[in-house]
Amino acid sequence: MRPPSVFWLPGYRLASPLTEWRIGDRKSRLRKVANLINLSTGARARLDWFLWHEEHGENALLTARHFGISPKTFWKWKKRFNDANLRTLEELDRTPRKRKERAITPLQAERIICLKRAHIRYGKAKIATLYQTEYHETISQWKVQKTIEKYRLYYHPIKQARINKKRRNSVKRKKITDLKIKKRSGFLLCLDTIVIYWKGSKRFIFTAIDKHSKLAFARMYRSKSSLNSRDFLYRLHHLVDGKIENVGHDNGSEFKGRFADACLAMGIPQYHSRIKTPKDNPVNERFNRTLEEEFIQLGNMTDDCVEFNRRLTEWLIEYNFRRPHQTLGYMSPINFIYKHEHLLPMYPSSTGG
C-alpha cells in the first residue's frame, strides 16, 4: 500500500531522501558549470528540462507537458545531452558544409564579357537577350549581373565603384513586415499623404492613425516637404502626449530629410512599407478613404488651408470622440482607449492644432 498522503502519478517514482539530496547536489553543480562556461539562454532552458525531468520521476510526457514542448523535441535533446559536456545543449551550426557555387562556366563568362564590352551601355536584361540570340542558349540575368560585377564591366568603373560603396554603407531601411505588432495604443502610428487637385491648385493632406486604437489625425499643407511633415509629426506627438513608439509609412520623399532627423531626435524608429504594396498599411488606407467619403466629398473641400483645417478639426472631433468603429466593437477611439487603457490627455481644442 502506498502512503495515502503522497500524490502519485503513473510512471512517477518516489525518491528516497538520499536520492533527493543527490539530485539537489547535481542540480546545483550543473547550474554552476553552466554559469562558468557562459551557456546560452536556450541551452540553460534545455538544462532545466532535464533537471526537472530527474526530480519528477523521469516522466518524459509529464516534462514535455510542463514546459510546453513536444515529446519528440524532448527526446531529440535528451539523446544529445551529456552532463559531462553541457555544450551539447547548444544549437548546432546550420551553415551548409558544402555551399552552392555559381554555375557560370568560363565559356559563358567569356561570352558575357565580349557582349558587354561591345555594348557597354546595355544592362543585364539586354545582354541576356543578346546572348540568347547570338549563342542560341538561355542565360539568366543573375549570371550576367554577377559577371559584370566580378569584372567591373561598367561605362564609368570609378564612378560605379563609388555608387556601390555608398549602397553598401547606407543605412538599411526597416521594413514594416519586420515589426512584430503589439496590441497597445501608441505602439505603431501609420502615416500617409493624400494628394488633392482642386480648381487648378494642388494640396497635400498628411494623415496618421493609431493601428490599435484607431485614433486619427490629419492636416492640410501646401506642399509635401519634409519641413511640413516634421511639423505634422510634432503636432501628432503633442496630440498623443508623446506616446509614439514606432511610425510606419511609405517611401515618399516627405518622410526623409527633416522628418527623419526629427524621428531620430525623438527616438522614434521608422518602418517602411514595401513598394507598390498598399496592404502593408491597410489601416491608414482605410482612414484615407473614410476622410474622402465622409468629409471631403460632402462639400468640405477648399484650397484655403486655414479654413480646411478648421473644418477638419471639427470632423476629427466627431471621428475620434463619437463615431462608432466596427473594428472597435462599435466604440469610438477615445472610449476604446478609456475602457482598455489610460485616457490620453486629448480634448477637442487640441485635435486640430
N, C-alpha and C positions, 0 to 999 in steps of 0.2 A: 504493500500500500504506500502511495506517495503521501507526503505530509499535506493535509488539506489546506494549509495556509500558503502553499507555494503555487504560483501560477505556472502552468505547464502548457507548452505547445508541441505539436508533433515535430520531431526532429530537433527539439531543443533539449540539450543535455545539461543537467545540473552540474555545476562545478564545485569542487571542494574548496575550502578556504585557502589551502596551499596552492591550488591551481589558480585561483583568483589573484593571489599575491604575485605569482609568476607572470600572469598576463599583464597585471598592472605595471610590474617592473619592466617588462618587454615593451609595453606601450610607451613608457617614459623614455626608455633608451632609444627607441626608433625615432621618436619625435626630436630628441636631441641631435641625433645623427642627421635628420632632415634639415635642421637649422644650420648645422655646421657645413653641410655641402650645398646650402642655398637651393634647396629643392623648389621647383616652381609651384605656383598655386594649384594647378591642375594635378600635379603629382602628389601634393600633400592631401588633396581631396581623395585621391585614389588610395592613399595610405590609410586614411580614415575608414574607407570601406572595409579593408581587411582587418583593421584593429577592432572595429565594431563587429565584424563577422566572427572573430575569435571570442569576443566577450559574450556573444549571444548564441552560443551553441553551434557555430559554424553552419548556420542555415542560410544557404545562398539565396533562396527565394525571399526569405524574410529581409535579408540585407538589401537586395535589389529593390524591394518594395519600400523600405525605409529611406533609401537615398534617391528614389525616383529614377532608377536606371533599369535597363532591360537585363534579364539573367544572362543573355548572350554577351552583353558588354562586360558584365561582372566576370564571367569565366574567361573571356579573352584576356583581361588584365590579370586574372588570378594565375593563369598559366605562365604569364610573363614575369610575375612578381618574384623577386628574390630578396629576402630580408638582409642578406649579406651585401647586396648592391642595390640601394634604393633608387639609383638612377634608371633601373629597369622600368620604373613607373613613369618616366618621361616619354613624351611623344617622340616617335622616330622621325627622322628627316625624310620628307616625302619627295624630295627632289629626285627626278628620274636619273638613274645611273648612266643611262645612255641617252643623250639628248639628240633630238631630231636635227639633222643638219640640213642646210639649204640645198635643195635639189637643183642647183644651177650648174650644168656641165660647163667645162672650159669652152666647148664649141658654142654653146648658147651665149656665154658671156662675150666671146669674141664677136659674134654677130650683132649683139646689142650695142657693143662699143662702136662698131663700124656705122651702124644706123644712126646712133645718137650723134656721133661726130659729123656725119653728113647732114643731119638735121638738128643742129644744136639748140634751136628754139622749140622743138617739139617736146611735148610732155610724154609721160609714160603710156597714156592711152593710145596716142597716135603712133608711138614707137611699137607698141604691141600689135597694132593693126598692120603696120608696115612689115613687121616681122612675119606675120601670118601670110601676107600677100607675097613676100619675097621668097620665103623658105618653105611655104606650104606646111607650116607647123604652128600649132596654137601655143602661145606662151602667156602666162599670167602677167598682169600689170604689176603685181607684187615683185615678181622676179626682175622685171625691168627696173623698178624703182630701187631695189636693193643693189643692182649692178651700177646704177647711176650714182648712188650714194658711195659705194665702195671705191669707184674710180674717179669720183668727183667730176662727173661729166656735166658741168654747168657752163652757161654762157659767161657768167661772172663768178668764177670759183671763189675769189676772196670775199666778194660781197655776199655770196650764198653761205660761206662759212660763218660770217658774222651773224646772218639771219638764223642759221641752225644753232649757233651758240646761244643766241638770245632766247630761242624757243626752249632750249634745254634748261636755261637758268630762270625762265619765267615761273611765276607762282601758279601752281596748278589750281584751277577753279574747282571749288567743291560742287558736286552735283547734288541736286535735291534728292535723288534716289539713294544717296549715301547716308542721308539723315534718318535716324530712327525716330519716328514721330511719337511724342508723348502727349497724352491727353490731359493738358492743362493750359489755362489761359496764358498767353504771352510766350509760349514755347516757340511758335512759328507764326510770324506775321507775313502774309503773302502780299506782294506789291505788283502793280502793273500800271500801264499807261493807256488811256483811251485817246485816240486822235479824232477830233470833231472838225468837219468842214462846214462853215456856216456863213452864207452870204459873202463869199469871196475871202473870208478870213479863216484862219486855222488856229484852233485852240487845243490844249492838252489837259486832260484830267488825270491826275495821279490818284490811284485808288489803293486801298490797303484793307485787309480783313484778317482777323484772327482765325486761324484754321480750326481751333477748338470751340471757342465761344461765339464765333461769327460776328464779333464786334467789328464794325466797319468805319472807315473814314475816307474822305475824298476831298479834292480841292483842284480848282482850275488854275492854269497858268498860261501865259502867252507863248512860252517855249518849253521844250523838254530838256533844258540844260541841266548839268549836274548841280549847278547852283540852286536851281528850283527844286530839284529832287532832294537836295540836302535840307532846304527849308521845310519841305514836306516831312522829311524824317524827324526833324526837330519838333514839329507840331505833333506828329504821331507819338513821339517819345513823351511829350508833355501830357498828351491825352490819356495814355495808359499808365501814367505815373512811373515811367522808366522801365516797365516790365516787358522788355523785349529781349528774348534770349537768342533768337535767330530770325533772319529775314530771308525770304525766298523770292526770286524774281527771274525774269528772262535775261538775255544777254544784251539788252539795249544799252546804248551809249549814255543814257541819262543816269544809269546806275554805276557809273565809273567816276573817275576824277574826284571831285569834291565830295560826292556821296560816299564813295569808297573810303575816303580819308575820314569822314565823319563816323562811319561804321567802325573803322579801326580805332579811332579815338575813344568811342563809347564801348568798345569791346563786344561788338555785335558781329558774329560770323555771318557771311553771305553765302547762300546756296543758290546755284543757278539751275534753271530748267534746261532740258535738252532742246536743241534747235528743232523747230517745227514739231514740237510735242506739247500741245496745249493740255494734255491730260496730266502733265506734271504740276499744273497749277489750276486744278478744276474749281476750287473754292472761289478764287478770285475771278475766274472767267464767268462763273455763275453770278457773282455780285455785279460785275460789269454789265451783264445782260439785264439784271434787275434794275440797275441805275438807269439804263437807257429806256427800258419799257415803262417803269413806274415813276420816272422823274423827267427825263429829257423829252420823251415823246408825248408827254402830257402838257406841253406848252411852256416849259420852264427854260428852254434854251435861249441864251443871249450871248453875244460876244463880249459883253461887259463883264470882266472877271469879278469885279466887286459885287455887282448885282447878282451874278450867277452864284457866287459863293455864299451870299446871304440866303438865297433861296435853298441852296444845297444844305446849308446848316439846319434849316427848319426840317428838311426832308430826312436828314441823318438822325435828328432827334426822334422823329417818328419811327425810323428804321430800327434804331438801337433800343428805344425805350418801350415802344408799343406794338410794333409789327410782329405777329406770330411767325415763327420759323418752324417749318416742318421737321427739319433735322434736329431741332432742339425740343421736340415734343410739343410744338406749338407754343413755345415760350419766347419772349423777346430776349436778345442777348444779355441785357442788363439783369433781367430776372433770373436768367440761367446762371450768370456769374454769382448773383446774390444767393441763390439756392445752393450751389455746389462749391463756391469759393468765397473769399473775402471780396466785398464790393469794392470796385475801383473808385477812386475819387473823381468820378466823371459826372458832370452835370450839364444841363443844356447850354449854358453860356460858354462852356469850354469845348463844345463839339466842333464848332466851325472854326474858331480861332480868327 
